[in-house]
Amino acid sequence: MAEKAVKNIIDYVRQELSPFDKKQFNDVDSLVLSQLSYVHFNGLIKSVDDMDEPVTIGELLKAEYFETMFSSVLNGDKSKDLLFAMAASPRFRDIRVNYYEECIDAKAEEQFSSVTYLLPFGLAYVAFRGTDTTLIGWKEDFNMAFMQTVPSQKSAKEQLNKVAQLLDMPLITGGHSKGGNLAIYAAAKCHKDVQDRVTCIYSHDGPGFRKDVVQTSGFEEVFPKVKKTVPEFSMIGMLLQHQSNYNVVESDEKFLMQHDPFSWKVGEGDFVYTKDISSKAYAINESISQWLENVDDISRERFVDVLFHVINSSGAKSVQDLEGERYKNAMAILDALKGIEPETRRFVFQTVTSFATLSVKNLTVFPGKKQLLGIKKKIEKQES
């Protein structure tokens, strides 16, 4: 009997009943484990310092923890459905889970989390969480534009070294979004003996690295081990992209929403692939690349700091907060823009306008100069 076609990773988990000794670990399994790492496992899974026994995925299904497990998780309901499916699945339910770490540090501007899956065929998958809904997480992502190393990358390297000391088996690293970036960085910068044990690195639409970072030791050794997947309209995964090898997955969403792992199409035991990313995605990524080449690190840092100062003025702590009271937040942001000294404000508008100019040149999807100048004039008029 032919295997039933599936639609997304939840359907895949529900329908793929073969244990790993019957059907080997694949790219879809990696995305499933990467997505599960977004769930908050505080109180359920111990850290590397606790030395407790691991729990199985089936044992994570505890209703009394659901409120904290899925709070502030993008697609929380779908993540819960995924966990239910995994806990029932003969392929996933007996996977043991250990070494959970989570850090949200506003002062250090770090958002980091990692969990380790002990796969039944004698291999450990160290998964790194991608960007969550906290504005700290988004700020750290922006910091990658001007910093050689951000705090979560250092934490990822340290976590991989710690886990490797406790386990005597081959290793896989992986993650979705920023988690994919951390998976590559950790493998590139960990101890050499640990790096030699890393057999594969999964980056699911994870951003790349600055050229000066890629040229440092470790990256040349690990890039051949990287398996990268991106959707057709990939912006996050194509940022600072220096690898020529990646597979493009079809999605049932449009534009930026294709970054959502639940939108990726799965066929008969594998993703549904297409030839390349879309021409629109190419155009936008070209705009971003050109813009970054024309802006030095000091200007990038200045722009990012001002941008998040303005966003933080709304009082929001998460993406949901910004979505929740749009009008109130917009007014607070406009007030913050008015309060910025004129020279700094001119710098911000010049920076955004330069990017808009490139975007209009490559593809008309961002506000143009006229719209930006209109916003600037309104603010200046209100001040006078």
N, C-alpha and C positions, 0 to 999 in steps of 0.2 A: 504493500500500500504506500502510495506517495505521501511524503511528509506534508502536512497541512501548512499552507502559506500563512505567514503571520504579518502583523502590521507594525508593531513597535516592540520595545524591549520588555514591556509587561507581558504582551502576548507571547513573546519568545520564551520567557521564563515559564509561563503557564503551559506551553505546548511542547517544549523541549524537555522530555523526561529522561533522556539517556544520561547515565552517570558518566563521569569523565573517563573511566576505563573503557567505555564503549564509544564515546565521541570526544575527541581531544579539545582542550581549552582553545577558545578562539577570540576574535576581536569583539564580538558581541558580548561574550562573557565578561570581558574586560570593562566594557562600558557599563554593564549591569553593576559590577562591583564598584566602579568609580562613582556611579550615581548614588549607590547606597552610602558612600562615605560622606554625603551631605547631611545625613541624619545625625542628630545629636545623641551620642551614646553615653553621656555622663551618668555614672551610677550603674551602668550595665556592663561596660567593658573596662578593664583595668589598664593602667598605663605601664610603661616599661619599668617603672620603679616599684610597682606593687608585687611583681613576681607571682601573680595569681594564675590559676588555670584558665585557659581560654574557654569561651562559651561558643555554642553553635549558633548559626543563623536562626535555626528553629527556636532556640531559647530566647531570642531577642523579642519575640512577639509577646510583649507584656503590656496590657492595656493601661495599667496604672502609670506607665511612663510615656504614653503617647503624647500628652500635652507638651512635655518638654522635648521629646524626640523630634517632633515635626513642626514646632513653633519656629518662625522666621526661616523656614526652608522653602525656597522657591519650588512651586509644584508640590507642596506638602501632601496633598491628597493623593497625587499620583505616586509619590515616594512611599506613602503608606500602602497603596495597592501593590507596589513593587515588593515591599517587605513581606506582605501576606503571601504573594505568589512564591517568593523565594523560600519562605518558611515551610510551604507545602510541597515544594519541588524536590524530588529525589536527586536532582542534579546539584542543588544549592543548599538544602536544609542542614546537611551535616558538615558544611564548611565551618571550621573553627575560626574564631575571631579574637584578636588580642591586641594589646599595645595601642590603646586609643589615647590620642593627645589632642587637646584643643586649646587655642590661645587667641584671645581678642585683647590687644594691648593698644589703647588709644594713643598713649604717649609715644610708644615706639612705632606707631602706625603699622601694626602687624595683625593680620588675620590668617591663622594657620590651623590646620587639623590634619591628622593622619590616623589610619587604622590599618592593621595587618590581617590579611586572610591567610590561614594555613590550609592550602589546597590539599585534597586527599591523595594526590599523586606525588607528594613529597616536595612541594615547592611553595614558597611564601610570596604572596602578592602584597607589596607595601603600597597602599593607595593614599593619594593626597587629595584633599578637598579643594575644589575650585573656589572662585569668588562667591561669597555668600551674599546675603541681602544687606549686610552692614555697610555703612558709608566708609568705615575704616578699611574694609576689604577693597572697596572701589578706589579709595585714595592710594592704597599700596600698589594697586595695578597701574595707576597713572604714574606713580613714582618710578616704575620700571623704565620710563622714557628718559630719565636723566640720572638714575643711579645704577652703578655696575651691579650691585647686589642689594636686594631688599631683605628685610628680616625673615620673612617666611621661607626664602630660599636657604638661608643659613640654618633655619630650624629643620627644614627638610633633609639637608645633608646630615645634621646631627642625629635626627631620628633614624635615618637609614643605617648609620654607623651603630647606633645602640641596638636596633633590632637585629642586625647582622651578628652582633656579639652574642646574642641570646639564642640564635637559631643556627643549626648546622645543616643547611640545605641551600639549594640554588634560590635566587631571588628574582622577582619581577617587580618593576615599579610602574605606576600608572596613575592617570587621573584625567578628569575632564576640565576644560577651560584652564584657569591658572594651575590647577592640579597637574595638568600635563606638563606645563612649564617646570613645576617643582620636581616632577618625576625625572625629567631629563637632567635638571641641575643637580639633584641629589646624587644621581648615578655618575655624573661627570666629576663631582667634587668630593665624593666620599673617599675613604681609604682605598688604596690600590687593590688590596686583597679582597675588599668588599666589592669593588667595581668588577673584578674578574668573576665574581659569583653572579652578577646580574646578567641574566640570559636574554631579557627582552624589556623594552621600555615602551609603554603605551601613552600616546598623547592624543586625546580626543578633543579636537578643536582647541588645542592649547596654543597660546602665543609663543613666539620665538624669543630671541635674545638680541641685544645690541651686538654690533660687529666686534667691538673690543672685548666683549665677554666670550663670544664664540671662539675667538682667537686664543683664549687662555687654555691652560693644560686641562685635559680630561674630555673635552668635547669631541675632539677628533676620534678618540677611542670609543665613545658611546654612540655617536650618530648612526653607525651601521646597525645598531641594535634597536633603533627607534622605529616603531610602527605608528604612523600618524594617520588619523582619519579626520576629515573635515566635511561639512555639508556644502551644498552647491553655492550658497550665498555665505561664504565664510569671511567674516571680518576679524573676529577675535583670533582664530587659528592662523590667519595669514599675516597678522601683525609681526613685524620683525622676523619674517620667515626667511631662513637661510638654507632650508633643506629642499631639495628638488623632488624627493620621493614622498608622496602622500596619496592616499586613496580618498576619492570624493564620494560621499554617501547622499542618496536622495532623501529629501525631507518633505513632509506634508504641510510644513509651514512656509511663510514667506519672509524674505529679507532677514533682519536680525533675529527674528524668532526661530530661525533654523538652528541657532546655537543650542536650543533646548534638546537634550538627548532623547526625550520622549517623542520628539517629532521625527527621529531618524527611522527610515524604513528598513525593516528586516524581512528577508525572504526565506528561503529554505536553509536555515542554519547559518546564515551569514547576512551581512548588510546587502541592501540593493544599491549597487554602485553605478555611477555615471562617469563620463570621460574626464570632466574638468570642472572647476568652479565657474560660475557664470561670468559673462562679460561685464555686468554691472559691478560684481564683487571685485573683479580685476581693476576696474576704473577707480573705485573708491580706495582700494588698497594702494594704488599708484598715487592718488592724492595724498594719502597719509604719509607714504614713504617720501615723497617730494617735500612735504611740509616739514617732516622731521629732519631732513637733510639741510633745510634752510634755517633751522632754529637751533641755537647752541644750548648746551646743558643748563647754563645759568638762566636763560630765558625760559626754558621748559619748566624748570623748578619754580620760577617766579609765577609763571602762568598757572601751574597746577595748584600752588599754594593759595593764590588769589581765588581761583575757581572754587576750591573747596571751602575757603573762608566764606564765600558768598552762599554756597549751598548750606553750610552749617548754620548760617544766620537764620535759616528757617526753623531751627530747633529740631530738625529731623535727625534721627539716628540710623535710619534704614531706608531702603528703597521704598518699602511699603508706606513709611511715614510721608515721603514725598508724594506718593500717589494718593494718599488718604485725603488730604485737605489741599488740593491743588491751588485754589484761589488764594487761600491764606498763605501758603508757602510761596507762591509767586509774588505776592505783595511784600513779604519779608525779604525775598531775594532782591527785588527792585530797590527796596530801601537800603539794603546792604550795598548795592551797586552805586547808589547815590552817595553813600558815605565814604566810598573809596576816594582817595586823593586823585585829582584830575589826571596827573601824570601816569599813575598806575592804571587808571581806567582807560586812558588812551592806549596804553601798552596792551591791555587785554583785548580791546576792540581791534587793534591792529593785528594781533595774533590770530584772532578768530576770523577776521576779514581775509587775511592771507590764506588761511585754510579754505575759506569759502570760495575764494578766487580760483584756487586749484580745483576744487570740487566742481565748480561750474564749468571749468575748462574740460574736465574729464567726464563729468556726468552731473546733470542738474538734479540733485536730490537734497542738497543742503541750502539753507538760506543764503541768498546772494548779498552783494554789497549794499544794494538799496534797502533791503529789509534791516540789515545790521545798522546802517547809518540812521534809519528811522528810529530804531530803539535808542540809539545813542542820543539823538536830538531830543527825544521825549524826556530822557533823564536830565539832560542839561537844561531843558525848558522848565522842568519842575523845580530845579535848584535855584533858578534865577528869580 
